[in-house]
Amino acid sequence: MNSPTTDPPKGKSTAVIVALAVLALLAVTNLVVLVAGDDDPTDPYTYGETDYADRRHYQGLIAEAVHYHDTHGLERTVDRYSNPDTVRGEWFVVIYDPEARVILAHSNAPDLVGGPPLGPPSHVEDGRTVEEAMAAVGSAGGWVQFEDATGPRTTWAVVRDGLIFSSWARP
């Protein structure tokens, strides 16, 4: 006697698809962090005082924010990363529009959203502004080290759709 074939319940196939998507996201995030982290960690201009674990955390946080932007769009990304609940320990995300000179999202200080960066422009060692240095890293991302009113700072930045996604630690 032959039994009729049945399709798996939709809930199970959806769960499998979601699980595969999560695994793919984790694999891509790890690859981005692995490839982007191959610079010389002894170069003080590249990394400053940031230790190895912190560097990986910065990169992973921004890979996640960029992926969220790519899958959910700018409006939802700005809403998400303007919320202090997205601060992880001492690390947070800033999304900046360099053309409009406006902060679109700031997990650590949502009151800064919609305004320009505070204070005079900070500069990196070669004389460029921090904004220029971050914009120059492109979609592959890069480290930018500078000094502002709070002291030496290091940030991981990635440019996506003309916006700068950067990760900071509270001073």
Secondary structure, DSSP 8 states (H G I E B T S, - for coil): ---------HHHHHHHHHHHHHHHHHHHHHHHHHHHT-S-TT-HHHHTT--HHHHHHHHHHHHHHHHHHHHHHHHHHHHHHTSGGG-BTTEEEEEEETTTTEEEEESS-GGGTTS--SSS--B-TTS-BHHHHHHTTTTT-EEEEEEETTEEEEEEEEEETTEEEEEEE--
